[in-house]
C-alpha cells in the first residue's frame, strides 16, 4: 500500500499553473467563456491581451490549489516545460493503491495548445495507449474534431490548468471511456471481461507501480 509519508516526501515542489482567473481556478474552467460559442476564440483573445510569456505564467506555488490524489514537480529545475507527476489510484476503483508516474510536456506556445501526457509507469487502461500516451478530450488540440466525436468545448481551451488536467485524468482512471479507446485491447476487456482478465492486468500494474514508485 502506498504510504502517506511517501507521498508527502515526493511533494518537493508542488506546482500549478496560475488560473486564468480566480473564479476559473476554483471551478476548473470559466463556464461564462464557454457560453460564447466554443469559447476558444474568446479565450485566446483574452489570453493574448494579458501579454505574459508562457514561461512567466508557469510558477512554483507550493501547495496552491492541490488536487487530492496527485503531486507534481519539475523534472529539471531549469526547464519549466517538463513536469513529472505522481498519480495515486483513486479509492474504490481497480487502480486503488497504485502509484503511477507520468510526464507532462508543455509546448512553447502554451496555453494556446495543450501539453502532452505520458505514463512512465506501466498502466493498462482503455484511454492510455500501449506506449503510455494519454488520450482524453481535454488534451486534444483545440477547435473542431474532424471526426465529429467531440465538441470544441470538450477539447483543449487556454483557460485550462494543470489542476483541471489532473482532475480529468483521475476521473479517467475512475471511469474509463471504452467508446473512444487509445488501447483497443484494454477497451475490449473493459467491456467484455471487466472483472476477469482486465482486472488481473490492472492489478499487476498496480503491484508493479508500488514496487517501482520511488526508484
N, CA and C of each residue as an Amber inpcrd file, in Angstrom:
protein
   645
   0.8260000  -1.1850000   0.0000000   0.0000000   0.0000000   0.0000000
   0.8760000   1.2570000   0.0000000   0.4110000   2.2250000  -0.7260000
   1.1410000   3.4830000  -0.7600000   1.0400000   4.1840000   0.5820000
   2.1330000   4.6470000   1.0900000   2.1690000   5.2920000   2.3920000
   2.0440000   6.8020000   2.2290000   1.2630000   7.4140000   3.1350000
   1.0690000   8.8650000   3.0790000   2.3890000   9.5940000   3.1950000
   3.2830000   9.0910000   4.0350000   4.5720000   9.7490000   4.2240000
   5.3700000   9.7800000   2.9340000   5.2310000   8.7400000   2.1100000
   5.9640000   8.7040000   0.8470000   5.4520000   9.7680000  -0.0960000
   4.1330000   9.9600000  -0.1190000   3.5620000  10.9960000  -0.9750000
   4.0480000  12.3700000  -0.5380000   4.0520000  12.6170000   0.7640000
   4.4950000  13.9160000   1.2570000   5.9660000  14.1500000   0.9260000
   6.7470000  13.0760000   0.9800000   8.1660000  13.2140000   0.6500000
   8.3600000  13.5860000  -0.8060000   7.4990000  13.0560000  -1.6690000
   7.6300000  13.3430000  -3.0950000   7.2710000  14.7850000  -3.4120000
   6.4420000  15.4050000  -2.5790000   5.9510000  16.7490000  -2.8780000
   7.0180000  17.7920000  -2.5920000   8.1590000  17.6520000  -3.2330000
   9.2660000  18.5790000  -3.0190000   8.9630000  19.9400000  -3.6320000
   8.1370000  19.9120000  -4.6490000   7.8520000  21.1790000  -5.3310000
   6.5070000  21.0560000  -6.0110000   5.4410000  21.3400000  -5.2940000
   4.0960000  21.2150000  -5.8420000   3.8170000  22.4480000  -6.6740000
   3.5230000  22.2420000  -7.9610000   3.4370000  23.3540000  -8.8910000
   2.1040000  23.3430000  -9.5940000   1.5010000  24.4790000  -9.7340000
   0.2810000  24.6110000 -10.5040000   0.3780000  25.8470000 -11.3740000
  -0.2640000  25.7970000 -12.5300000  -0.3000000  26.9710000 -13.3770000
  -1.2320000  27.9910000 -12.7810000  -0.8910000  29.2700000 -12.9370000
  -1.7600000  30.3340000 -12.4550000  -3.0980000  30.2320000 -13.1630000
  -4.2040000  30.2070000 -12.4360000  -5.5070000  30.1020000 -13.0890000
  -5.7660000  31.2760000 -14.0060000  -6.6070000  31.0750000 -15.0100000
  -6.9800000  32.1410000 -15.9320000  -7.6140000  33.2900000 -15.1710000
  -8.3750000  32.9520000 -14.1320000  -8.9100000  33.9350000 -13.1960000
  -9.1170000  33.2160000 -11.8890000  -9.3320000  33.9670000 -10.8180000
  -9.5270000  33.3250000  -9.5220000 -10.7390000  32.4080000  -9.5540000
 -11.8100000  32.8530000 -10.1830000 -13.0140000  32.0510000 -10.2290000
 -12.8080000  30.8200000 -11.1000000 -12.0690000  30.9840000 -12.2170000
 -11.7960000  29.8420000 -13.0850000 -10.9850000  28.8030000 -12.3470000
 -10.0450000  29.2620000 -11.5130000  -9.2380000  28.3320000 -10.7470000
 -10.0650000  27.5230000  -9.7780000 -11.0940000  28.1400000  -9.2040000
 -11.9380000  27.4350000  -8.2510000 -12.8220000  26.4220000  -8.9400000
 -13.3300000  26.7740000 -10.1210000 -14.3000000  25.9140000 -10.7880000
 -13.6680000  25.0040000 -11.8210000 -12.3610000  25.1730000 -12.0830000
 -11.7040000  24.3300000 -13.0810000 -11.6540000  25.0210000 -14.4240000
 -12.7800000  25.5720000 -14.8920000 -12.7740000  26.3280000 -16.1340000
 -13.8890000  27.3530000 -16.0590000 -13.7830000  28.3870000 -16.8660000
 -14.7110000  29.5000000 -16.8190000 -15.9060000  29.2100000 -17.7130000
 -17.0370000  28.8490000 -17.1040000 -18.2090000  28.4740000 -17.8820000
 -18.7620000  29.6510000 -18.6580000 -18.5160000  30.8690000 -18.1630000
 -19.0040000  32.0490000 -18.8760000 -18.3790000  32.1190000 -20.2660000
 -17.1000000  31.7230000 -20.3610000 -16.4340000  31.7460000 -21.6590000
 -17.0450000  30.7340000 -22.6070000 -17.4320000  29.5710000 -22.0550000
 -17.9580000  28.5130000 -22.9060000 -19.3260000  28.8660000 -23.4710000
 -19.9870000  29.8420000 -22.8670000 -21.2810000  30.2520000 -23.3790000
 -21.1250000  31.0750000 -24.6590000 -19.9170000  31.5320000 -24.9260000
 -19.6660000  32.3370000 -26.1140000 -19.1690000  31.4310000 -27.2280000
 -20.0660000  30.6740000 -27.8420000 -19.6770000  29.7110000 -28.8640000
 -18.8590000  28.6200000 -28.2260000 -17.7440000  28.2580000 -28.8890000
 -16.8780000  27.2250000 -28.3260000 -16.0540000  27.7640000 -27.1770000
 -15.9150000  29.0860000 -27.1010000 -15.0970000  29.6790000 -26.0550000
 -13.6490000  29.8240000 -26.4650000 -13.2170000  29.1420000 -27.4980000
 -11.8080000  29.1150000 -27.8670000 -11.3220000  30.4840000 -28.3250000
 -12.0500000  31.1000000 -29.2650000 -11.6030000  32.3780000 -29.7970000
 -11.5570000  33.4360000 -28.7010000 -12.5840000  33.4530000 -27.8460000
 -12.6270000  34.4430000 -26.7810000 -11.4900000  34.2130000 -25.7840000
 -11.2440000  32.9450000 -25.4620000 -10.1860000  32.6250000 -24.5070000
  -8.8220000  33.0210000 -25.0610000  -8.5850000  32.7590000 -26.3540000
  -7.3070000  33.1240000 -26.9680000  -7.1230000  34.6360000 -26.9710000
  -8.1870000  35.3650000 -27.3160000  -8.0980000  36.8190000 -27.3580000
  -7.8090000  37.3770000 -25.9740000  -8.5100000  36.8360000 -24.9600000
  -8.3170000  37.3040000 -23.6020000  -6.9030000  37.0040000 -23.1190000
  -6.3950000  35.8060000 -23.4920000  -5.0380000  35.4480000 -23.0730000
  -4.0120000  36.3810000 -23.6940000  -4.1620000  36.6460000 -24.9830000
  -3.1870000  37.4980000 -25.6530000  -3.1890000  38.9080000 -25.0690000
  -4.3440000  39.3670000 -24.5980000  -4.4290000  40.6920000 -24.0050000
  -3.6410000  40.7810000 -22.7130000  -3.4400000  39.6550000 -22.0720000
  -2.7090000  39.6490000 -20.8060000  -1.2250000  39.8740000 -21.0320000
  -0.7110000  39.3760000 -22.1420000   0.6480000  39.6940000 -22.5210000
   1.7600000  38.7970000 -22.0240000   1.7180000  38.1760000 -20.8170000
   2.8750000  37.4530000 -20.3160000   3.2480000  36.2590000 -21.1810000
   4.5330000  35.9140000 -21.1850000   5.0060000  34.7490000 -21.9140000
   4.6220000  33.4870000 -21.1540000   4.5770000  32.3380000 -21.8420000
   4.2550000  31.0880000 -21.1430000   5.1700000  30.8080000 -19.9620000
   6.4590000  31.0900000 -20.1100000   7.3960000  30.8010000 -19.0200000
   7.0430000  31.5870000 -17.7710000   6.6350000  32.8330000 -17.9500000
   6.2970000  33.6530000 -16.7930000   5.0100000  33.2000000 -16.1340000
   4.1660000  32.4910000 -16.9000000   2.8950000  32.0420000 -16.3340000
   3.0310000  30.7330000 -15.5730000   4.1300000  30.0110000 -15.7740000
   4.3350000  28.7390000 -15.0710000   5.1080000  29.0350000 -13.7930000
   4.4440000  28.9760000 -12.6770000   5.0390000  29.4010000 -11.4100000
   5.1540000  28.2410000 -10.4300000   6.1400000  28.3510000  -9.5530000
   6.2640000  27.4120000  -8.4410000   5.4730000  27.9820000  -7.2790000
   4.3520000  27.3260000  -6.9510000   3.4880000  27.8240000  -5.8810000
   3.1630000  26.6620000  -4.9530000   3.9400000  26.5060000  -3.9140000
   3.8310000  25.3690000  -3.0100000   2.4290000  25.2530000  -2.4210000
   1.8380000  24.0580000  -2.6660000   0.5360000  23.7200000  -2.0970000
  -0.5920000  24.6430000  -2.5430000  -0.4850000  25.2250000  -3.7260000
  -1.5650000  26.0600000  -4.2240000  -2.5650000  25.1980000  -4.9930000
  -3.8380000  25.2950000  -4.6250000  -4.9140000  24.5390000  -5.2720000
  -4.5870000  23.0500000  -5.4200000  -4.1600000  22.3720000  -4.3590000
  -3.8070000  20.9520000  -4.5170000  -5.0100000  20.1100000  -4.8890000
  -4.7800000  19.1270000  -5.7490000  -5.8120000  18.1680000  -6.1270000
  -5.4990000  16.8670000  -5.4160000  -6.4550000  16.3520000  -4.6690000
  -6.2280000  15.1210000  -3.9380000  -5.9150000  13.9900000  -4.9070000
  -4.8530000  13.2610000  -4.6230000  -4.5290000  12.1060000  -5.4400000
  -3.3530000  12.2920000  -6.3720000  -2.7340000  13.4690000  -6.3690000
  -1.5530000  13.6080000  -7.2200000  -0.6490000  14.7100000  -6.7040000
   0.6120000  14.6460000  -7.0750000   1.5630000  15.7190000  -6.8230000
   2.4010000  15.9020000  -8.0700000   3.0220000  17.0720000  -8.2040000
   3.7680000  17.3740000  -9.4170000   4.9920000  18.2070000  -9.1050000
   6.0600000  17.9670000  -9.8420000   7.2800000  18.7500000  -9.6870000
   8.0440000  18.7860000 -10.9880000   8.9210000  19.7590000 -11.1130000
   9.7370000  19.8720000 -12.3160000  10.7050000  18.6950000 -12.4120000
  10.8850000  18.1860000 -13.6200000  11.8980000  17.1570000 -13.8640000
  13.2830000  17.7800000 -13.7460000  13.4110000  18.9760000 -14.2950000
  14.6590000  19.7440000 -14.2700000  14.3000000  21.1640000 -13.8600000
  14.9150000  21.6620000 -12.8000000  14.5850000  22.9930000 -12.3070000
  14.8260000  24.0850000 -13.3350000  15.6150000  23.7940000 -14.3530000
  15.9070000  24.7900000 -15.3870000  14.9820000  24.6920000 -16.5920000
  14.0460000  23.7530000 -16.5540000  13.1270000  23.5580000 -17.6790000
  11.6920000  23.5540000 -17.1530000  11.0150000  24.6760000 -17.3400000
   9.6580000  24.8110000 -16.8230000   8.6200000  24.0940000 -17.6720000
   9.0310000  23.5270000 -18.7920000   8.0750000  22.9060000 -19.7050000
   7.9250000  21.4000000 -19.5100000   8.7180000  20.8200000 -18.6310000
   8.6480000  19.3690000 -18.4330000   8.4430000  19.0640000 -16.9530000
   7.3380000  18.3960000 -16.6450000   6.9810000  18.0570000 -15.2730000
   6.8900000  16.5480000 -15.1060000   7.1290000  16.0970000 -13.8940000
   6.8150000  14.7220000 -13.5280000   5.6730000  14.7640000 -12.5180000
   4.6530000  13.9590000 -12.7520000   3.5270000  13.9000000 -11.8290000
   3.4230000  12.4950000 -11.2500000   2.9430000  12.4260000 -10.0310000
   2.7230000  11.1700000  -9.3470000   1.2340000  11.0810000  -9.0560000
   0.5860000  10.0690000  -9.6140000  -0.8640000   9.9280000  -9.5070000
  -1.1860000   8.7130000  -8.6530000  -2.0210000   8.9250000  -7.6550000
  -2.4320000   7.8500000  -6.7720000  -3.7450000   7.2780000  -7.2890000
  -3.8070000   5.9580000  -7.4690000  -5.0250000   5.3370000  -7.9560000
  -6.2180000   5.6950000  -7.0770000  -7.3250000   6.1660000  -7.6610000
  -8.4830000   6.6170000  -6.8730000  -9.0770000   5.4930000  -6.0290000
  -9.5460000   5.8150000  -4.8300000 -10.1890000   4.8050000  -3.9800000
 -11.4140000   4.1950000  -4.6630000 -11.7000000   2.9610000  -4.2980000
 -12.8820000   2.2590000  -4.8000000 -12.8600000   2.0680000  -6.3140000
 -11.6760000   2.0070000  -6.8920000 -11.5180000   1.6810000  -8.3120000
 -10.5140000   0.5500000  -8.4300000 -10.3950000  -0.0280000  -9.6080000
  -9.4060000  -1.0930000  -9.8180000  -7.9790000  -0.5790000  -9.6670000
  -7.7910000   0.7400000  -9.7900000  -6.4530000   1.3310000  -9.7240000
  -6.0790000   1.7730000  -8.3120000  -6.9520000   1.5210000  -7.3550000
  -6.6990000   1.9390000  -5.9710000  -5.3900000   1.3480000  -5.4630000
  -4.5880000   2.1930000  -4.8180000  -3.3080000   1.7480000  -4.2760000
  -2.1560000   1.8850000  -5.2460000  -2.4460000   2.1440000  -6.5180000
  -1.3740000   2.3270000  -7.4940000  -0.6840000   3.6670000  -7.3290000
   0.5900000   3.6980000  -7.6810000   1.3840000   4.9330000  -7.6180000
   2.0090000   5.1020000  -9.0030000   1.3530000   5.8780000  -9.8440000
   1.7080000   5.9370000 -11.2600000   2.4470000   7.2340000 -11.5910000
   3.6290000   7.0780000 -12.1830000   4.3990000   8.2430000 -12.6320000
   4.0270000   8.5790000 -14.0690000   3.9950000   9.8740000 -14.3520000
   3.7400000  10.3300000 -15.7160000   4.5020000  11.6270000 -15.9570000
   4.7070000  11.9450000 -17.2270000   5.3550000  13.1950000 -17.5970000
   4.3780000  14.0820000 -18.3470000   4.3900000  15.3670000 -18.0080000
   3.6330000  16.3850000 -18.7220000   4.6310000  17.2650000 -19.4580000
   4.4800000  17.3810000 -20.7670000   5.3780000  18.1990000 -21.5710000
   4.5750000  19.3100000 -22.2200000   4.9390000  20.5500000 -21.9140000
   4.1990000  21.7000000 -22.4070000   4.8380000  22.2630000 -23.6710000
   4.0270000  22.6450000 -24.6610000   4.5740000  23.2580000 -25.8750000
   5.0170000  24.6990000 -25.6030000   5.8570000  25.2320000 -26.4610000
   6.3560000  26.5900000 -26.2740000   5.2470000  27.6310000 -26.3710000
   4.1590000  27.2900000 -27.1030000   3.0560000  28.2450000 -27.2320000
   1.9120000  27.9340000 -26.2640000   2.2310000  27.1830000 -25.1990000
   1.2590000  27.0010000 -24.1360000   0.8790000  28.3770000 -23.5870000
  -0.3960000  28.6460000 -23.2890000  -1.5070000  27.7190000 -23.1660000
  -2.4250000  27.6660000 -24.3930000  -1.9610000  28.1780000 -25.5240000
  -2.8160000  28.1140000 -26.7120000  -2.9410000  26.6820000 -27.2270000
  -1.9670000  25.8500000 -26.8980000  -2.0210000  24.4380000 -27.2520000
  -1.8130000  23.6040000 -25.9980000  -2.3450000  22.3710000 -25.9780000
  -2.2930000  21.5590000 -24.7590000  -0.9540000  20.8820000 -24.5490000
  -0.6660000  20.4980000 -23.3080000   0.5160000  19.6700000 -23.0600000
   0.2610000  18.2390000 -23.5050000   1.3250000  17.4700000 -23.5770000
   1.2380000  16.0330000 -23.8210000   1.4610000  15.3240000 -22.4910000
   0.7490000  14.2430000 -22.2830000   0.9260000  13.4760000 -21.0520000
   1.2370000  12.0300000 -21.3850000   2.2480000  11.5010000 -20.7100000
   2.6860000  10.1280000 -20.9800000   2.9770000   9.4320000 -19.6580000
   2.3250000   8.2920000 -19.4370000   2.6200000   7.4880000 -18.2530000
   3.9830000   6.8200000 -18.4310000   4.8130000   6.9460000 -17.4080000
   6.1110000   6.2750000 -17.3840000   5.9580000   4.9110000 -16.7330000
   5.0960000   4.8380000 -15.7290000   4.7520000   3.5640000 -15.1080000
   3.7950000   2.8080000 -16.0210000   3.9970000   1.5080000 -16.1470000
   3.0910000   0.7040000 -16.9670000   1.6770000   0.7750000 -16.4100000
   0.7130000   0.9820000 -17.2900000  -0.6800000   1.0400000 -16.8660000
  -1.5630000   0.4490000 -17.9650000  -2.5590000  -0.3080000 -17.5600000
  -3.4790000  -0.9450000 -18.5080000  -4.8140000  -0.2120000 -18.4110000
  -5.1400000   0.5390000 -19.4730000  -6.3220000   1.4080000 -19.4220000
  -6.7910000   1.6860000 -20.8480000  -8.1030000   1.7170000 -21.0870000
  -8.6100000   1.9600000 -22.4460000  -8.1730000   3.2880000 -23.0490000
  -7.9320000   4.3000000 -22.2160000  -7.6200000   5.6360000 -22.7330000
  -6.1470000   5.9990000 -22.6350000  -5.3100000   4.9770000 -22.4150000
  -3.8540000   5.1530000 -22.4220000  -3.2920000   4.1340000 -23.3970000
  -2.5910000   4.6010000 -24.4290000  -2.1030000   3.6350000 -25.4070000
  -0.9450000   2.8240000 -24.8320000  -0.4990000   1.8230000 -25.5760000
   0.4840000   0.8790000 -25.0390000   1.8580000   1.5060000 -24.8550000
   2.0510000   2.7160000 -25.3940000   3.2930000   3.4550000 -25.1660000
   3.1840000   4.3930000 -23.9690000   1.9970000   4.4600000 -23.3650000
   1.8090000   5.3100000 -22.1930000   1.1700000   6.6570000 -22.4720000
   0.9300000   6.9880000 -23.7450000   0.3600000   8.2860000 -24.0780000
  -1.1170000   8.3450000 -23.6900000  -1.4950000   9.4370000 -23.0150000
  -2.8680000   9.6220000 -22.5470000  -3.7060000  10.2510000 -23.6500000
  -4.8820000   9.6800000 -23.8730000  -5.7780000  10.1910000 -24.9070000
  -7.1250000  10.5310000 -24.2750000  -7.2920000  11.7930000 -23.8680000
  -8.5640000  12.2810000 -23.3450000  -8.8650000  13.6210000 -24.0070000
 -10.1260000  13.9850000 -24.0220000 -10.5800000  15.1580000 -24.7800000
  -9.8440000  16.4290000 -24.3950000  -9.6410000  16.6450000 -23.1020000
  -9.0630000  17.8950000 -22.6290000  -7.6400000  18.1090000 -23.1490000
  -6.9660000  17.0270000 -23.5630000  -5.5980000  17.1370000 -24.0830000
  -5.5390000  17.1330000 -25.6070000  -6.6930000  17.1370000 -26.2580000
  -6.7180000  17.1750000 -27.7140000  -6.6080000  18.6100000 -28.2180000
  -6.0020000  18.7800000 -29.3820000  -5.8000000  20.1130000 -29.9480000
  -7.1220000  20.8780000 -30.0040000  -7.0920000  22.1930000 -29.7680000
  -8.3300000  22.9710000 -29.7360000  -8.9900000  23.0580000 -31.1060000
 -10.2900000  23.3560000 -31.0730000 -11.0310000  23.5240000 -32.3220000
 -11.9600000  22.3670000 -32.6090000 -12.3970000  22.3030000 -33.8520000
 -13.3400000  21.2690000 -34.2710000 -12.6550000  19.9080000 -34.3860000
 -13.3960000  18.8670000 -34.0170000 -12.9380000  17.4880000 -34.1870000
 -13.3190000  17.0480000 -35.5990000 -12.3360000  16.7360000 -36.4330000
 -12.6220000  16.3840000 -37.8280000 -13.4540000  15.1190000 -37.9510000
 -13.4660000  14.3020000 -36.8760000 -14.2630000  13.0750000 -36.9030000
 -15.6490000  13.2760000 -36.2960000 -15.8580000  14.4260000 -35.6640000
 -17.1700000  14.7490000 -35.1310000 -17.5270000  14.0830000 -33.8190000
 -16.5370000  13.4830000 -33.1370000 -16.8260000  12.7910000 -31.8830000
 -16.8870000  13.7500000 -30.6960000 -16.1320000  14.8390000 -30.7600000
 -16.0260000  15.7390000 -29.6250000 -16.4840000  17.1470000 -29.9940000
 -17.0970000  17.8240000 -29.0430000 -17.4510000  19.2230000 -29.2110000
 -16.2220000  20.0820000 -28.9300000 -16.1050000  21.2530000 -29.5560000
 -14.9370000  22.1050000 -29.3120000 -14.7040000  22.4140000 -27.8400000
 -15.7870000  22.6040000 -27.0790000 -15.6250000  22.9480000 -25.6670000
 -15.1670000  21.7650000 -24.8240000 -15.1900000  20.5470000 -25.3860000
 -14.6890000  19.3840000 -24.6710000 -13.1820000  19.2170000 -24.8560000
 -12.6430000  19.9100000 -25.8590000 -11.2280000  19.7980000 -26.1690000
 -10.4450000  20.8780000 -25.4160000  -9.1840000  21.0190000 -25.7430000
  -8.3390000  21.9700000 -25.0310000  -8.8100000  23.4070000 -25.2340000
  -8.7770000  24.1750000 -24.1480000  -9.0050000  25.6160000 -24.1630000
  -7.8920000  26.2740000 -23.3540000  -7.4690000  27.4750000 -23.7080000
  -6.3720000  28.1340000 -22.9860000  -6.6640000  28.4070000 -21.5200000
  -7.9200000  28.3090000 -21.1110000  -8.2610000  28.5570000 -19.7060000
  -7.9910000  27.3500000 -18.8170000  -7.6610000  26.1980000 -19.4020000
  -7.3990000  25.0230000 -18.5870000  -6.0730000  25.1610000 -17.8500000
  -5.9710000  24.4660000 -16.7320000  -4.7700000  24.4790000 -15.9010000
  -4.3440000  23.0400000 -15.6190000  -3.2060000  22.8990000 -14.9540000
  -2.7700000  21.5690000 -14.5350000  -3.8190000  20.9490000 -13.6150000
  -4.4400000  21.7890000 -12.8130000  -5.4850000  21.3030000 -11.9090000
  -6.6090000  20.6280000 -12.6930000  -7.1110000  21.2670000 -13.7400000
  -8.2180000  20.6800000 -14.4970000  -7.7670000  19.4480000 -15.2690000
  -6.5200000  19.4440000 -15.7360000  -5.9940000  18.2700000 -16.4280000
  -5.9680000  17.0730000 -15.4860000  -5.4370000  17.2780000 -14.2850000
  -5.2830000  16.1650000 -13.3640000  -6.6280000  15.6640000 -12.8410000
  -7.5700000  16.5710000 -12.6660000  -8.9180000  16.1420000 -12.2850000
  -9.4890000  15.2400000 -13.3720000  -9.2550000  15.6020000 -14.6320000
  -9.7450000  14.7850000 -15.7480000  -9.0680000  13.4270000 -15.7870000
  -7.7670000  13.3880000 -15.5050000  -7.0290000  12.1190000 -15.5260000
  -7.4940000  11.1980000 -14.3940000  -7.6840000  11.7580000 -13.2040000
  -8.1680000  10.9550000 -12.0830000  -9.5730000  10.4420000 -12.3830000
 -10.3990000  11.2800000 -13.0170000 -11.7310000  10.8550000 -13.4280000
 -11.6470000   9.7370000 -14.4630000 -10.6720000   9.8320000 -15.3690000
 -10.4640000   8.8000000 -16.3880000 -10.1420000   7.4550000 -15.7450000
  -9.3350000   7.4670000 -14.6810000  -8.9980000   6.2200000 -14.0010000
 -10.2320000   5.6230000 -13.3280000 -11.0770000   6.4890000 -12.8040000
 -12.2740000   6.0140000 -12.1160000 -13.3490000   5.5410000 -13.0880000
 -13.3770000   6.1450000 -14.2780000 -14.4570000   5.8500000 -15.2290000
 -13.9080000   5.8640000 -16.6550000 -13.2680000   4.7850000 -17.0910000
 -12.7020000   4.7340000 -18.4460000 -13.7650000   4.9290000 -19.5220000
 -13.3320000   5.5050000 -20.6420000 -14.2040000   5.6730000 -21.8040000
 -13.8580000   4.5910000 -22.8190000 -14.6850000   3.5550000 -22.8760000
 -14.4260000   2.4480000 -23.7840000 -14.9090000   2.6780000 -25.1960000
 -15.6210000   3.7950000 -25.4240000 -16.1740000   4.0700000 -26.7480000
 -15.1730000   4.7370000 -27.6830000 -14.1630000   5.3830000 -27.1060000
 -13.1550000   6.0620000 -27.9270000 -11.7710000   5.7180000 -27.3690000
 -11.3550000   4.4500000 -27.5300000 -10.1470000   3.9750000 -26.8510000
  -8.8480000   4.3050000 -27.5750000  -7.7940000   4.4310000 -26.7760000
  -6.4380000   4.5040000 -27.3100000  -5.8020000   3.1210000 -27.2890000
  -6.2700000   2.2880000 -26.3700000  -5.8240000   0.8990000 -26.2710000
  -7.0430000   0.0170000 -26.5460000  -7.1580000  -0.4550000 -27.7650000
  -8.3400000  -1.2130000 -28.1910000  -8.4840000  -2.5080000 -27.4050000
  -7.3770000  -3.1780000 -27.1220000  -7.4360000  -4.4420000 -26.3810000
  -7.9460000  -4.2240000 -24.9620000  -7.4530000  -3.1640000 -24.3190000
  -7.9150000  -2.8650000 -22.9610000  -9.3920000  -2.4930000 -22.9620000
  -9.8140000  -1.7450000 -23.9720000 -11.2170000  -1.3490000 -24.0660000
 -12.1190000  -2.5680000 -24.2550000 -11.6710000  -3.5180000 -25.0710000
 -12.4510000  -4.7350000 -25.3000000 -12.5990000  -5.5290000 -24.0030000
 -11.4960000  -5.6490000 -23.2540000 -11.5470000  -6.3560000 -21.9860000
 -12.4010000  -5.6140000 -20.9610000 -12.3300000  -4.2850000 -20.9850000
 -13.1420000  -3.4750000 -20.0800000 -14.6310000  -3.7200000 -20.3150000
 -15.0040000  -3.8340000 -21.5750000 -16.4200000  -4.0430000 -21.9010000
 -16.8680000  -5.4870000 -21.6620000 -15.9990000  -6.4540000 -21.9840000
 -16.4330000  -7.8440000 -22.0180000 -15.9770000  -8.6930000 -20.8380000
 -14.9000000  -8.3000000 -20.1640000 -14.3510000  -9.1380000 -19.0970000
 -13.7450000  -8.2600000 -18.0000000 -14.5460000  -7.2890000 -17.5530000
 -14.0510000  -6.2750000 -16.6150000 -13.5250000  -6.8770000 -15.3260000
 -14.2110000  -7.8710000 -14.8030000 -13.8190000  -8.4630000 -13.5230000
 -12.9470000  -9.7080000 -13.6900000 -12.5330000  -9.9670000 -14.9190000
 -11.6790000 -11.1140000 -15.2030000 -10.2980000 -10.6680000 -15.6490000
 -10.0180000 -10.8060000 -16.9450000  -8.6890000 -10.5030000 -17.4780000
  -8.3070000  -9.0350000 -17.2930000  -9.2610000  -8.1320000 -17.5130000
  -8.9620000  -6.7050000 -17.3430000  -8.5310000  -6.4230000 -15.9040000
  -9.2790000  -6.9220000 -14.9610000  -8.9670000  -6.6980000 -13.5440000
  -7.6110000  -7.2760000 -13.1800000  -7.2850000  -8.4530000 -13.7120000
  -5.9920000  -9.0810000 -13.4060000  -4.8320000  -8.2430000 -13.9450000
  -4.9720000  -7.7200000 -15.1590000  -3.8920000  -6.9140000 -15.7440000
  -3.7020000  -5.6100000 -14.9780000  -4.8130000  -4.9860000 -14.5840000
  -4.7180000  -3.7460000 -13.8080000  -4.0620000  -4.0180000 -12.4550000
  -4.4500000  -5.1160000 -11.8080000  -3.8750000  -5.4650000 -10.5020000
  -2.3610000  -5.6780000 -10.6090000  -1.9230000  -6.2860000 -11.7060000
  -0.4840000  -6.4850000 -11.9090000   0.2240000  -5.1420000 -12.0480000
  -0.3940000  -4.2110000 -12.7780000   0.1900000  -2.8760000 -12.9420000
   0.2430000  -2.1280000 -11.6140000  -0.8030000  -2.2700000 -10.8060000
  -0.8350000  -1.6150000  -9.5020000   0.3040000  -2.1320000  -8.6240000
   0.4840000  -3.4570000  -8.5770000   1.5650000  -4.0380000  -7.7690000
   2.9270000  -3.5500000  -8.2570000   3.1150000  -3.5550000  -9.5630000
   4.3980000  -3.1160000 -10.1280000   4.6530000  -1.6470000  -9.8310000
   3.5930000  -0.8330000  -9.8900000   3.7560000   0.5930000  -9.6220000
   4.1880000   0.8500000  -8.1860000   3.6870000   0.0620000  -7.2670000
   4.0680000   0.2030000  -5.8590000   5.5290000  -0.1600000  -5.6580000
   5.9950000  -1.1500000  -6.3900000   7.3650000  -1.6240000  -6.2370000
   8.3680000  -0.6390000  -6.8190000   7.9510000   0.1080000  -7.8210000
   8.8940000   0.9820000  -8.5410000   8.6290000   2.4700000  -8.3270000
   7.7070000   2.8010000  -7.4300000   7.2470000   4.1910000  -7.2970000
   8.3780000   5.1740000  -7.0110000   9.3410000   4.8050000  -6.1840000
  10.3600000   5.7770000  -5.7730000  11.7670000   5.3530000  -6.1660000
  11.8310000   4.6200000  -7.2610000  13.1540000   4.2320000  -7.7800000
  13.8120000   5.4310000  -8.4410000
